[in-house]
Amino acid sequence: MARRPPPLSPSAVLPFLLLQILLPACLLVARGEPNRGAPRLTPIDLDLYHSSARLMEEIKALAHRHPDKLTMNNFRSGNRGYRAELAVVTYCRNVREINDKSKFRILLSFGQHGRELITSEVALRILSILTEEQFLPNVDSVSLNSFLDKLIIKVVPMENVNGRRLVEAGDLCERRNGRGVDLNRNWSVDWGKKEKDYDPYEENPGTGPFSEPESQIMRKLATSFNPHIWVNVHSGMEALFMPYDHKNTTPLGLPSTRMTLLLKELNVLHCQNRCMIGSGGGSVGYLAHGTATDYMYDIARVPMAFTFEIYGDGAASPKDCFKMFNPTDISTYNRVLSDWSAAFFTIFKHGPRYLDEIHLKDSRPSSWESMDEYLEGYLMDRSSRYGKKMEVLDFGMQEIRTYFRLFLLSFVLLMFMFCSRISKSKLSRPVVPSVPV
């Protein structure tokens, strides 16, 4: 009869047990299977959200069903092998009055960052209410139409279409455009300045102010439309911001006071006092340079310019971007759409009243110029058409400062070269004695 093997000592058993535990985990990693401890990333719920293509199709269908109120135009631009297209929807209760300069003008932009899908859903809801296919609760349609008669509203439902497509393809944290530029860092006010916490993935400002076709189209739109109110709509938190983003102060004087009062009214009525109010740079915890709202206020001279943050899940993992920037359940989704569409109609109703108290010198041209003319660059010299020469200097302050510095540098270099040449000529000149030898 064979002998039984001696029992294993504890020191020999421990490595054996560790091997039994670790080997399956190593095999899972080798096969590329997901780590069970990693946070689960929330996918886009296409039962709740429209795809970019379907959302734009619905807006196009709205415009087709209501040609007396809505017009929809597509604008294209491109450079260095990259192209972009933006849809602009214009609301006017009587489309024949769409060029009436006496009306109050409002410009709204949604979807500037690709991952913020909820913002474009709000744009669709606003357009549906404007065309009376959906309704605000407890709002009389007669009262609604009485103040809408005085307005022209331009809506950009999805400013960053190319970036949105990247998100839909699986890059759920992408905020930049189709070639990796943050469109809200590509404007000229304080462009290119980088803070200590600068993240090139999140905040790439591009190769220069307005290097991106999307920003170029938006600048042309703002210049040709001359809005009284601008709102840039984002998600990631709940806030009502006014200028400035690139410094932690607000503008001085009456315009700033009126903007603050309007934001406080919106906060009480529609945000239940949850929303942060103030300058973007002073409230959000970091400075942002080259933003659209700072340009609209400082350069385009829009009297009231805002950035709204309409939703944010602060408890979500930083890697779970869809959940962080967008509601994921139907009740929260509907609440956000209801609250914020109502907030915009409060702006439509009360914005002109707040602006009446702001005395601004109107330096706008005597007639509007079409978007096509701006995109083609025809405004540089209009003498043959209007009988007078009209020069358009569409530089931001940052560009002007850059050119001035280049001029000073060139001047200094030229003076240095000139003085050097004089010095050399004196040294090479033969010395003639004053007394003949």
TORKOL-4160 file (C-alpha; in steps of 0.2 Angstrom, whole numbers, padded with zeros to 4 digits, m for minus):
437
<pt num="1" X="0000" Y="0000" Z="0000"/>
<pt num="2" X="0007" Y="0017" Z="m0005"/>
<pt num="3" X="0011" Y="0030" Z="0008"/>
<pt num="4" X="0000" Y="0046" Z="0009"/>
<pt num="5" X="0009" Y="0062" Z="0005"/>
<pt num="6" X="0013" Y="0072" Z="0020"/>
<pt num="7" X="0001" Y="0087" Z="0024"/>
<pt num="8" X="0006" Y="0104" Z="0016"/>
<pt num="9" X="0013" Y="0117" Z="0028"/>
<pt num="10" X="0004" Y="0134" Z="0030"/>
<pt num="11" X="0018" Y="0143" Z="0021"/>
<pt num="12" X="0015" Y="0132" Z="0006"/>
<pt num="13" X="m0004" Y="0133" Z="0006"/>
<pt num="14" X="m0004" Y="0153" Z="0005"/>
<pt num="15" X="0004" Y="0155" Z="m0012"/>
<pt num="16" X="m0007" Y="0141" Z="m0019"/>
<pt num="17" X="m0023" Y="0150" Z="m0013"/>
<pt num="18" X="m0017" Y="0167" Z="m0020"/>
<pt num="19" X="m0014" Y="0159" Z="m0037"/>
<pt num="20" X="m0031" Y="0151" Z="m0037"/>
<pt num="21" X="m0038" Y="0169" Z="m0034"/>
<pt num="22" X="m0028" Y="0179" Z="m0045"/>
<pt num="23" X="m0027" Y="0168" Z="m0060"/>
<pt num="24" X="m0045" Y="0170" Z="m0066"/>
<pt num="25" X="m0043" Y="0189" Z="m0064"/>
<pt num="26" X="m0027" Y="0189" Z="m0075"/>
<pt num="27" X="m0036" Y="0179" Z="m0088"/>
<pt num="28" X="m0051" Y="0191" Z="m0088"/>
<pt num="29" X="m0039" Y="0206" Z="m0091"/>
<pt num="30" X="m0029" Y="0196" Z="m0104"/>
<pt num="31" X="m0046" Y="0193" Z="m0114"/>
<pt num="32" X="m0050" Y="0211" Z="m0113"/>
<pt num="33" X="m0065" Y="0209" Z="m0102"/>
<pt num="34" X="m0072" Y="0224" Z="m0093"/>
<pt num="35" X="m0066" Y="0228" Z="m0075"/>
<pt num="36" X="m0081" Y="0224" Z="m0064"/>
<pt num="37" X="m0075" Y="0238" Z="m0052"/>
<pt num="38" X="m0075" Y="0251" Z="m0065"/>
<pt num="39" X="m0090" Y="0264" Z="m0065"/>
<pt num="40" X="m0103" Y="0260" Z="m0077"/>
<pt num="41" X="m0105" Y="0273" Z="m0091"/>
<pt num="42" X="m0122" Y="0279" Z="m0095"/>
<pt num="43" X="m0126" Y="0277" Z="m0114"/>
<pt num="44" X="m0137" Y="0289" Z="m0124"/>
<pt num="45" X="m0156" Y="0284" Z="m0122"/>
<pt num="46" X="m0163" Y="0286" Z="m0139"/>
<pt num="47" X="m0180" Y="0283" Z="m0132"/>
<pt num="48" X="m0178" Y="0299" Z="m0123"/>
<pt num="49" X="m0167" Y="0309" Z="m0134"/>
<pt num="50" X="m0167" Y="0313" Z="m0153"/>
<pt num="51" X="m0153" Y="0309" Z="m0163"/>
<pt num="52" X="m0145" Y="0324" Z="m0171"/>
<pt num="53" X="m0152" Y="0320" Z="m0188"/>
<pt num="54" X="m0170" Y="0316" Z="m0181"/>
<pt num="55" X="m0170" Y="0332" Z="m0171"/>
<pt num="56" X="m0165" Y="0343" Z="m0186"/>
<pt num="57" X="m0178" Y="0333" Z="m0197"/>
<pt num="58" X="m0192" Y="0338" Z="m0184"/>
<pt num="59" X="m0187" Y="0356" Z="m0184"/>
<pt num="60" X="m0187" Y="0356" Z="m0203"/>
<pt num="61" X="m0204" Y="0348" Z="m0203"/>
<pt num="62" X="m0210" Y="0362" Z="m0190"/>
<pt num="63" X="m0204" Y="0375" Z="m0202"/>
<pt num="64" X="m0213" Y="0367" Z="m0217"/>
<pt num="65" X="m0230" Y="0366" Z="m0207"/>
<pt num="66" X="m0229" Y="0384" Z="m0201"/>
<pt num="67" X="m0221" Y="0394" Z="m0215"/>
<pt num="68" X="m0231" Y="0410" Z="m0209"/>
<pt num="69" X="m0220" Y="0410" Z="m0193"/>
<pt num="70" X="m0204" Y="0400" Z="m0196"/>
<pt num="71" X="m0191" Y="0401" Z="m0209"/>
<pt num="72" X="m0176" Y="0389" Z="m0209"/>
<pt num="73" X="m0159" Y="0393" Z="m0217"/>
<pt num="74" X="m0143" Y="0382" Z="m0218"/>
<pt num="75" X="m0126" Y="0391" Z="m0219"/>
<pt num="76" X="m0110" Y="0382" Z="m0223"/>
<pt num="77" X="m0092" Y="0387" Z="m0221"/>
<pt num="78" X="m0075" Y="0378" Z="m0221"/>
<pt num="79" X="m0056" Y="0380" Z="m0221"/>
<pt num="80" X="m0041" Y="0369" Z="m0222"/>
<pt num="81" X="m0051" Y="0353" Z="m0227"/>
<pt num="82" X="m0064" Y="0355" Z="m0213"/>
<pt num="83" X="m0082" Y="0360" Z="m0216"/>
<pt num="84" X="m0097" Y="0364" Z="m0205"/>
<pt num="85" X="m0115" Y="0368" Z="m0208"/>
<pt num="86" X="m0127" Y="0377" Z="m0196"/>
<pt num="87" X="m0146" Y="0378" Z="m0197"/>
<pt num="88" X="m0154" Y="0395" Z="m0191"/>
<pt num="89" X="m0172" Y="0395" Z="m0188"/>
<pt num="90" X="m0181" Y="0413" Z="m0188"/>
<pt num="91" X="m0197" Y="0415" Z="m0179"/>
<pt num="92" X="m0209" Y="0430" Z="m0183"/>
<pt num="93" X="m0227" Y="0429" Z="m0180"/>
<pt num="94" X="m0230" Y="0438" Z="m0197"/>
<pt num="95" X="m0216" Y="0432" Z="m0209"/>
<pt num="96" X="m0218" Y="0447" Z="m0220"/>
<pt num="97" X="m0211" Y="0458" Z="m0205"/>
<pt num="98" X="m0196" Y="0447" Z="m0203"/>
<pt num="99" X="m0184" Y="0462" Z="m0208"/>
<pt num="100" X="m0194" Y="0475" Z="m0197"/>
<pt num="101" X="m0180" Y="0484" Z="m0188"/>
<pt num="102" X="m0192" Y="0491" Z="m0175"/>
<pt num="103" X="m0195" Y="0474" Z="m0168"/>
<pt num="104" X="m0185" Y="0467" Z="m0153"/>
<pt num="105" X="m0172" Y="0454" Z="m0158"/>
<pt num="106" X="m0166" Y="0439" Z="m0148"/>
<pt num="107" X="m0153" Y="0427" Z="m0153"/>
<pt num="108" X="m0152" Y="0410" Z="m0145"/>
<pt num="109" X="m0138" Y="0397" Z="m0147"/>
<pt num="110" X="m0139" Y="0378" Z="m0141"/>
<pt num="111" X="m0128" Y="0363" Z="m0143"/>
<pt num="112" X="m0111" Y="0373" Z="m0144"/>
<pt num="113" X="m0103" Y="0358" Z="m0135"/>
<pt num="114" X="m0107" Y="0341" Z="m0142"/>
<pt num="115" X="m0110" Y="0331" Z="m0126"/>
<pt num="116" X="m0124" Y="0343" Z="m0120"/>
<pt num="117" X="m0138" Y="0335" Z="m0129"/>
<pt num="118" X="m0152" Y="0342" Z="m0117"/>
<pt num="119" X="m0149" Y="0360" Z="m0124"/>
<pt num="120" X="m0155" Y="0355" Z="m0141"/>
<pt num="121" X="m0170" Y="0347" Z="m0134"/>
<pt num="122" X="m0175" Y="0363" Z="m0126"/>
<pt num="123" X="m0172" Y="0372" Z="m0143"/>
<pt num="124" X="m0185" Y="0360" Z="m0151"/>
<pt num="125" X="m0197" Y="0363" Z="m0136"/>
<pt num="126" X="m0196" Y="0382" Z="m0138"/>
<pt num="127" X="m0199" Y="0381" Z="m0157"/>
<pt num="128" X="m0214" Y="0369" Z="m0154"/>
<pt num="129" X="m0222" Y="0381" Z="m0142"/>
<pt num="130" X="m0219" Y="0396" Z="m0153"/>
<pt num="131" X="m0228" Y="0387" Z="m0167"/>
<pt num="132" X="m0242" Y="0382" Z="m0155"/>
<pt num="133" X="m0240" Y="0363" Z="m0157"/>
<pt num="134" X="m0236" Y="0363" Z="m0138"/>
<pt num="135" X="m0241" Y="0375" Z="m0125"/>
<pt num="136" X="m0235" Y="0382" Z="m0108"/>
<pt num="137" X="m0246" Y="0378" Z="m0093"/>
<pt num="138" X="m0256" Y="0392" Z="m0086"/>
<pt num="139" X="m0252" Y="0404" Z="m0100"/>
<pt num="140" X="m0266" Y="0412" Z="m0110"/>
<pt num="141" X="m0262" Y="0411" Z="m0129"/>
<pt num="142" X="m0269" Y="0428" Z="m0132"/>
<pt num="143" X="m0257" Y="0436" Z="m0119"/>
<pt num="144" X="m0243" Y="0426" Z="m0126"/>
<pt num="145" X="m0246" Y="0432" Z="m0144"/>
<pt num="146" X="m0247" Y="0450" Z="m0138"/>
<pt num="147" X="m0229" Y="0451" Z="m0134"/>
<pt num="148" X="m0223" Y="0438" Z="m0147"/>
<pt num="149" X="m0230" Y="0451" Z="m0160"/>
<pt num="150" X="m0216" Y="0462" Z="m0155"/>
<pt num="151" X="m0201" Y="0450" Z="m0157"/>
<pt num="152" X="m0190" Y="0442" Z="m0170"/>
<pt num="153" X="m0181" Y="0427" Z="m0163"/>
<pt num="154" X="m0167" Y="0418" Z="m0171"/>
<pt num="155" X="m0163" Y="0400" Z="m0164"/>
<pt num="156" X="m0147" Y="0390" Z="m0168"/>
<pt num="157" X="m0153" Y="0373" Z="m0162"/>
<pt num="158" X="m0137" Y="0364" Z="m0164"/>
<pt num="159" X="m0121" Y="0375" Z="m0166"/>
<pt num="160" X="m0109" Y="0360" Z="m0165"/>
<pt num="161" X="m0116" Y="0347" Z="m0177"/>
<pt num="162" X="m0099" Y="0339" Z="m0181"/>
<pt num="163" X="m0095" Y="0337" Z="m0162"/>
<pt num="164" X="m0112" Y="0330" Z="m0159"/>
<pt num="165" X="m0110" Y="0317" Z="m0171"/>
<pt num="166" X="m0094" Y="0311" Z="m0162"/>
<pt num="167" X="m0103" Y="0310" Z="m0146"/>
<pt num="168" X="m0117" Y="0299" Z="m0155"/>
<pt num="169" X="m0103" Y="0288" Z="m0162"/>
<pt num="170" X="m0097" Y="0284" Z="m0144"/>
<pt num="171" X="m0086" Y="0298" Z="m0138"/>
<pt num="172" X="m0098" Y="0303" Z="m0124"/>
<pt num="173" X="m0086" Y="0316" Z="m0116"/>
<pt num="174" X="m0082" Y="0326" Z="m0132"/>
<pt num="175" X="m0086" Y="0344" Z="m0131"/>
<pt num="176" X="m0076" Y="0351" Z="m0145"/>
<pt num="177" X="m0080" Y="0352" Z="m0164"/>
<pt num="178" X="m0075" Y="0340" Z="m0177"/>
<pt num="179" X="m0057" Y="0345" Z="m0177"/>
<pt num="180" X="m0054" Y="0346" Z="m0159"/>
<pt num="181" X="m0057" Y="0365" Z="m0155"/>
<pt num="182" X="m0068" Y="0371" Z="m0141"/>
<pt num="183" X="m0080" Y="0383" Z="m0150"/>
<pt num="184" X="m0083" Y="0393" Z="m0134"/>
<pt num="185" X="m0064" Y="0397" Z="m0133"/>
<pt num="186" X="m0063" Y="0402" Z="m0151"/>
<pt num="187" X="m0069" Y="0420" Z="m0150"/>
<pt num="188" X="m0058" Y="0435" Z="m0150"/>
<pt num="189" X="m0060" Y="0443" Z="m0132"/>
<pt num="190" X="m0045" Y="0438" Z="m0122"/>
<pt num="191" X="m0042" Y="0423" Z="m0135"/>
<pt num="192" X="m0028" Y="0411" Z="m0132"/>
<pt num="193" X="m0024" Y="0415" Z="m0113"/>
<pt num="194" X="m0021" Y="0399" Z="m0103"/>
<pt num="195" X="m0024" Y="0397" Z="m0085"/>
<pt num="196" X="m0014" Y="0386" Z="m0073"/>
<pt num="197" X="m0027" Y="0373" Z="m0074"/>
<pt num="198" X="m0028" Y="0374" Z="m0093"/>
<pt num="199" X="m0034" Y="0357" Z="m0101"/>
<pt num="200" X="m0029" Y="0356" Z="m0120"/>
<pt num="201" X="m0042" Y="0342" Z="m0122"/>
<pt num="202" X="m0056" Y="0352" Z="m0115"/>
<pt num="203" X="m0051" Y="0370" Z="m0120"/>
<pt num="204" X="m0041" Y="0370" Z="m0136"/>
<pt num="205" X="m0045" Y="0388" Z="m0142"/>
<pt num="206" X="m0039" Y="0384" Z="m0160"/>
<pt num="207" X="m0025" Y="0392" Z="m0171"/>
<pt num="208" X="m0032" Y="0409" Z="m0169"/>
<pt num="209" X="m0048" Y="0419" Z="m0165"/>
<pt num="210" X="m0062" Y="0413" Z="m0177"/>
<pt num="211" X="m0051" Y="0399" Z="m0184"/>
<pt num="212" X="m0067" Y="0388" Z="m0185"/>
<pt num="213" X="m0081" Y="0388" Z="m0198"/>
<pt num="214" X="m0094" Y="0387" Z="m0184"/>
<pt num="215" X="m0088" Y="0402" Z="m0175"/>
<pt num="216" X="m0086" Y="0412" Z="m0191"/>
<pt num="217" X="m0104" Y="0408" Z="m0196"/>
<pt num="218" X="m0110" Y="0413" Z="m0178"/>
<pt num="219" X="m0101" Y="0430" Z="m0179"/>
<pt num="220" X="m0108" Y="0434" Z="m0196"/>
<pt num="221" X="m0125" Y="0430" Z="m0189"/>
<pt num="222" X="m0123" Y="0441" Z="m0174"/>
<pt num="223" X="m0117" Y="0455" Z="m0184"/>
<pt num="224" X="m0130" Y="0455" Z="m0197"/>
<pt num="225" X="m0145" Y="0452" Z="m0185"/>
<pt num="226" X="m0139" Y="0464" Z="m0171"/>
<pt num="227" X="m0149" Y="0456" Z="m0157"/>
<pt num="228" X="m0154" Y="0465" Z="m0141"/>
<pt num="229" X="m0153" Y="0449" Z="m0131"/>
<pt num="230" X="m0140" Y="0434" Z="m0133"/>
<pt num="231" X="m0141" Y="0418" Z="m0124"/>
<pt num="232" X="m0129" Y="0404" Z="m0125"/>
<pt num="233" X="m0136" Y="0388" Z="m0118"/>
<pt num="234" X="m0126" Y="0375" Z="m0110"/>
<pt num="235" X="m0127" Y="0361" Z="m0097"/>
<pt num="236" X="m0116" Y="0354" Z="m0083"/>
<pt num="237" X="m0123" Y="0364" Z="m0068"/>
<pt num="238" X="m0138" Y="0375" Z="m0065"/>
<pt num="239" X="m0133" Y="0394" Z="m0067"/>
<pt num="240" X="m0138" Y="0410" Z="m0075"/>
<pt num="241" X="m0122" Y="0419" Z="m0080"/>
<pt num="242" X="m0119" Y="0437" Z="m0087"/>
<pt num="243" X="m0102" Y="0444" Z="m0093"/>
<pt num="244" X="m0088" Y="0442" Z="m0090"/>
<pt num="245" X="m0080" Y="0425" Z="m0092"/>
<pt num="246" X="m0062" Y="0430" Z="m0094"/>
<pt num="247" X="m0062" Y="0440" Z="m0077"/>
<pt num="248" X="m0071" Y="0438" Z="m0061"/>
<pt num="249" X="m0081" Y="0454" Z="m0062"/>
<pt num="250" X="m0097" Y="0460" Z="m0070"/>
<pt num="251" X="m0099" Y="0476" Z="m0081"/>
<pt num="252" X="m0101" Y="0492" Z="m0073"/>
<pt num="253" X="m0117" Y="0503" Z="m0074"/>
<pt num="254" X="m0135" Y="0502" Z="m0078"/>
<pt num="255" X="m0134" Y="0488" Z="m0091"/>
<pt num="256" X="m0126" Y="0476" Z="m0078"/>
<pt num="257" X="m0139" Y="0481" Z="m0065"/>
<pt num="258" X="m0154" Y="0477" Z="m0077"/>
<pt num="259" X="m0146" Y="0460" Z="m0082"/>
<pt num="260" X="m0144" Y="0455" Z="m0064"/>
<pt num="261" X="m0162" Y="0460" Z="m0060"/>
<pt num="262" X="m0169" Y="0449" Z="m0075"/>
<pt num="263" X="m0158" Y="0434" Z="m0069"/>
<pt num="264" X="m0165" Y="0436" Z="m0052"/>
<pt num="265" X="m0182" Y="0435" Z="m0058"/>
<pt num="266" X="m0179" Y="0420" Z="m0069"/>
<pt num="267" X="m0170" Y="0411" Z="m0054"/>
<pt num="268" X="m0186" Y="0414" Z="m0043"/>
<pt num="269" X="m0199" Y="0409" Z="m0056"/>
<pt num="270" X="m0190" Y="0395" Z="m0065"/>
<pt num="271" X="m0175" Y="0389" Z="m0055"/>
<pt num="272" X="m0183" Y="0389" Z="m0038"/>
<pt num="273" X="m0168" Y="0399" Z="m0032"/>
<pt num="274" X="m0156" Y="0384" Z="m0036"/>
<pt num="275" X="m0146" Y="0393" Z="m0050"/>
<pt num="276" X="m0130" Y="0402" Z="m0047"/>
<pt num="277" X="m0131" Y="0420" Z="m0053"/>
<pt num="278" X="m0116" Y="0432" Z="m0058"/>
<pt num="279" X="m0102" Y="0433" Z="m0070"/>
<pt num="280" X="m0096" Y="0417" Z="m0077"/>
<pt num="281" X="m0078" Y="0421" Z="m0072"/>
<pt num="282" X="m0082" Y="0425" Z="m0054"/>
<pt num="283" X="m0095" Y="0411" Z="m0050"/>
<pt num="284" X="m0090" Y="0395" Z="m0059"/>
<pt num="285" X="m0072" Y="0394" Z="m0051"/>
<pt num="286" X="m0061" Y="0396" Z="m0066"/>
<pt num="287" X="m0059" Y="0409" Z="m0080"/>
<pt num="288" X="m0063" Y="0406" Z="m0098"/>
<pt num="289" X="m0055" Y="0416" Z="m0112"/>
<pt num="290" X="m0061" Y="0418" Z="m0129"/>
<pt num="291" X="m0080" Y="0415" Z="m0125"/>
<pt num="292" X="m0095" Y="0419" Z="m0136"/>
<pt num="293" X="m0104" Y="0429" Z="m0123"/>
<pt num="294" X="m0089" Y="0440" Z="m0119"/>
<pt num="295" X="m0088" Y="0444" Z="m0137"/>
<pt num="296" X="m0106" Y="0447" Z="m0139"/>
<pt num="297" X="m0106" Y="0460" Z="m0125"/>
<pt num="298" X="m0089" Y="0469" Z="m0128"/>
<pt num="299" X="m0087" Y="0468" Z="m0147"/>
<pt num="300" X="m0104" Y="0465" Z="m0155"/>
<pt num="301" X="m0112" Y="0477" Z="m0142"/>
<pt num="302" X="m0127" Y="0466" Z="m0138"/>
<pt num="303" X="m0135" Y="0475" Z="m0123"/>
<pt num="304" X="m0140" Y="0460" Z="m0113"/>
<pt num="305" X="m0129" Y="0444" Z="m0115"/>
<pt num="306" X="m0130" Y="0428" Z="m0105"/>
<pt num="307" X="m0124" Y="0411" Z="m0103"/>
<pt num="308" X="m0137" Y="0398" Z="m0096"/>
<pt num="309" X="m0132" Y="0382" Z="m0088"/>
<pt num="310" X="m0148" Y="0372" Z="m0088"/>
<pt num="311" X="m0144" Y="0355" Z="m0080"/>
<pt num="312" X="m0130" Y="0346" Z="m0071"/>
<pt num="313" X="m0128" Y="0330" Z="m0061"/>
<pt num="314" X="m0114" Y="0334" Z="m0048"/>
<pt num="315" X="m0115" Y="0316" Z="m0041"/>
<pt num="316" X="m0110" Y="0308" Z="m0058"/>
<pt num="317" X="m0093" Y="0301" Z="m0061"/>
<pt num="318" X="m0082" Y="0313" Z="m0071"/>
<pt num="319" X="m0080" Y="0299" Z="m0084"/>
<pt num="320" X="m0099" Y="0297" Z="m0085"/>
<pt num="321" X="m0101" Y="0312" Z="m0096"/>
<pt num="322" X="m0119" Y="0308" Z="m0103"/>
<pt num="323" X="m0126" Y="0307" Z="m0085"/>
<pt num="324" X="m0116" Y="0322" Z="m0079"/>
<pt num="325" X="m0123" Y="0334" Z="m0093"/>
<pt num="326" X="m0140" Y="0326" Z="m0097"/>
<pt num="327" X="m0155" Y="0320" Z="m0087"/>
<pt num="328" X="m0156" Y="0301" Z="m0089"/>
<pt num="329" X="m0174" Y="0298" Z="m0082"/>
<pt num="330" X="m0190" Y="0304" Z="m0090"/>
<pt num="331" X="m0197" Y="0314" Z="m0076"/>
<pt num="332" X="m0181" Y="0325" Z="m0074"/>
<pt num="333" X="m0180" Y="0326" Z="m0093"/>
<pt num="334" X="m0198" Y="0333" Z="m0094"/>
<pt num="335" X="m0195" Y="0345" Z="m0079"/>
<pt num="336" X="m0179" Y="0352" Z="m0087"/>
<pt num="337" X="m0188" Y="0355" Z="m0104"/>
<pt num="338" X="m0204" Y="0363" Z="m0095"/>
<pt num="339" X="m0194" Y="0374" Z="m0083"/>
<pt num="340" X="m0182" Y="0381" Z="m0096"/>
<pt num="341" X="m0194" Y="0383" Z="m0110"/>
<pt num="342" X="m0204" Y="0393" Z="m0098"/>
<pt num="343" X="m0189" Y="0403" Z="m0093"/>
<pt num="344" X="m0186" Y="0408" Z="m0111"/>
<pt num="345" X="m0204" Y="0414" Z="m0113"/>
<pt num="346" X="m0201" Y="0425" Z="m0098"/>
<pt num="347" X="m0187" Y="0433" Z="m0107"/>
<pt num="348" X="m0197" Y="0435" Z="m0122"/>
<pt num="349" X="m0210" Y="0444" Z="m0112"/>
<pt num="350" X="m0200" Y="0454" Z="m0100"/>
<pt num="351" X="m0183" Y="0457" Z="m0109"/>
<pt num="352" X="m0189" Y="0472" Z="m0119"/>
<pt num="353" X="m0195" Y="0480" Z="m0102"/>
<pt num="354" X="m0179" Y="0478" Z="m0094"/>
<pt num="355" X="m0170" Y="0485" Z="m0109"/>
<pt num="356" X="m0180" Y="0500" Z="m0110"/>
<pt num="357" X="m0171" Y="0508" Z="m0095"/>
<pt num="358" X="m0154" Y="0505" Z="m0103"/>
<pt num="359" X="m0149" Y="0521" Z="m0113"/>
<pt num="360" X="m0137" Y="0515" Z="m0127"/>
<pt num="361" X="m0131" Y="0524" Z="m0142"/>
<pt num="362" X="m0138" Y="0515" Z="m0157"/>
<pt num="363" X="m0123" Y="0513" Z="m0169"/>
<pt num="364" X="m0131" Y="0500" Z="m0180"/>
<pt num="365" X="m0132" Y="0503" Z="m0199"/>
<pt num="366" X="m0148" Y="0510" Z="m0206"/>
<pt num="367" X="m0153" Y="0493" Z="m0214"/>
<pt num="368" X="m0150" Y="0475" Z="m0211"/>
<pt num="369" X="m0138" Y="0466" Z="m0222"/>
<pt num="370" X="m0142" Y="0448" Z="m0227"/>
<pt num="371" X="m0133" Y="0433" Z="m0220"/>
<pt num="372" X="m0127" Y="0428" Z="m0238"/>
<pt num="373" X="m0119" Y="0445" Z="m0241"/>
<pt num="374" X="m0109" Y="0444" Z="m0225"/>
<pt num="375" X="m0103" Y="0426" Z="m0228"/>
<pt num="376" X="m0097" Y="0431" Z="m0246"/>
<pt num="377" X="m0088" Y="0447" Z="m0238"/>
<pt num="378" X="m0097" Y="0460" Z="m0249"/>
<pt num="379" X="m0098" Y="0473" Z="m0235"/>
<pt num="380" X="m0080" Y="0478" Z="m0237"/>
<pt num="381" X="m0085" Y="0491" Z="m0250"/>
<pt num="382" X="m0103" Y="0495" Z="m0254"/>
<pt num="383" X="m0100" Y="0512" Z="m0263"/>
<pt num="384" X="m0108" Y="0507" Z="m0280"/>
<pt num="385" X="m0124" Y="0500" Z="m0272"/>
<pt num="386" X="m0128" Y="0513" Z="m0258"/>
<pt num="387" X="m0119" Y="0528" Z="m0265"/>
<pt num="388" X="m0107" Y="0529" Z="m0250"/>
<pt num="389" X="m0092" Y="0519" Z="m0245"/>
<pt num="390" X="m0095" Y="0508" Z="m0230"/>
<pt num="391" X="m0080" Y="0500" Z="m0222"/>
<pt num="392" X="m0083" Y="0486" Z="m0210"/>
<pt num="393" X="m0069" Y="0483" Z="m0197"/>
<pt num="394" X="m0074" Y="0467" Z="m0190"/>
<pt num="395" X="m0059" Y="0464" Z="m0178"/>
<pt num="396" X="m0060" Y="0460" Z="m0160"/>
<pt num="397" X="m0050" Y="0470" Z="m0148"/>
<pt num="398" X="m0038" Y="0455" Z="m0146"/>
<pt num="399" X="m0034" Y="0456" Z="m0165"/>
<pt num="400" X="m0031" Y="0475" Z="m0164"/>
<pt num="401" X="m0019" Y="0473" Z="m0149"/>
<pt num="402" X="m0010" Y="0460" Z="m0158"/>
<pt num="403" X="m0007" Y="0470" Z="m0174"/>
<pt num="404" X="m0002" Y="0485" Z="m0164"/>
<pt num="405" X="0011" Y="0475" Z="m0155"/>
<pt num="406" X="0018" Y="0469" Z="m0171"/>
<pt num="407" X="0018" Y="0487" Z="m0178"/>
<pt num="408" X="0028" Y="0493" Z="m0163"/>
<pt num="409" X="0040" Y="0478" Z="m0164"/>
<pt num="410" X="0043" Y="0482" Z="m0182"/>
<pt num="411" X="0046" Y="0500" Z="m0179"/>
<pt num="412" X="0059" Y="0496" Z="m0165"/>
<pt num="413" X="0068" Y="0484" Z="m0177"/>
<pt num="414" X="0068" Y="0496" Z="m0191"/>
<pt num="415" X="0075" Y="0510" Z="m0179"/>
<pt num="416" X="0088" Y="0498" Z="m0173"/>
<pt num="417" X="0094" Y="0494" Z="m0191"/>
<pt num="418" X="0094" Y="0512" Z="m0196"/>
<pt num="419" X="0105" Y="0517" Z="m0180"/>
<pt num="420" X="0117" Y="0503" Z="m0183"/>
<pt num="421" X="0119" Y="0508" Z="m0202"/>
<pt num="422" X="0123" Y="0526" Z="m0196"/>
<pt num="423" X="0135" Y="0520" Z="m0183"/>
<pt num="424" X="0144" Y="0509" Z="m0196"/>
<pt num="425" X="0145" Y="0523" Z="m0209"/>
<pt num="426" X="0154" Y="0534" Z="m0196"/>
<pt num="427" X="0166" Y="0521" Z="m0191"/>
<pt num="428" X="0171" Y="0517" Z="m0209"/>
<pt num="429" X="0173" Y="0536" Z="m0214"/>
<pt num="430" X="0191" Y="0541" Z="m0216"/>
<pt num="431" X="0197" Y="0554" Z="m0203"/>
<pt num="432" X="0203" Y="0570" Z="m0211"/>
<pt num="433" X="0215" Y="0581" Z="m0200"/>
<pt num="434" X="0209" Y="0598" Z="m0196"/>
<pt num="435" X="0227" Y="0605" Z="m0197"/>
<pt num="436" X="0237" Y="0601" Z="m0213"/>
<pt num="437" X="0253" Y="0592" Z="m0210"/>
